[in-house]
Amino acid sequence: MKKILVTDDQPSCHVVLKTMIENQTKGVNKYIDCQMLSAFSGKECLEKIKEYKPDLVFMDLDMPEMSGLEAVKRIREDGQLDQLCVVALTGDVRHYGEENFMESGFNEYMTKPFNVTEMIRYIVSVLK
């Protein structure tokens, strides 16, 4: 079973992604058996990565305790985690600048609100 860690301080984002991922008929689980894990801060994300070793991480940028930018920096500094696929979730690409995501260590970025079909397609392609 593949594990996807969603890191966002907004519970509504977790609800939407959990439904999209774990739905057996229309979601990611139609194609690949997945489980979604949740973290609500960058600090909690790092703890869950070490404990559960997810296959894919979605990370909001603006969170309490530790931002997504700081968390991805720490992930990339850890030699055992440098191949982990981490996707930035943001509502404002212009604020950060598109090139800044890749320079910061993210593999990809997606804007909120995201297109469900594109998100499912992306997850399936990464996890296959």
Buried (B, 14 or more C-beta within 10 A) or exposed (E): EBBBBBBBBBEEBBEBBBEBBBEEEEBBBEBBEBBBBBBBBBBBBBEBBEEEEBBBBBBBBBBEEBBBBBBBBBBBEEEEBEEBBBBBBBEEBEEBEEEBBEEBBBBEBBEEEBEBEEBBEBBBEBBE
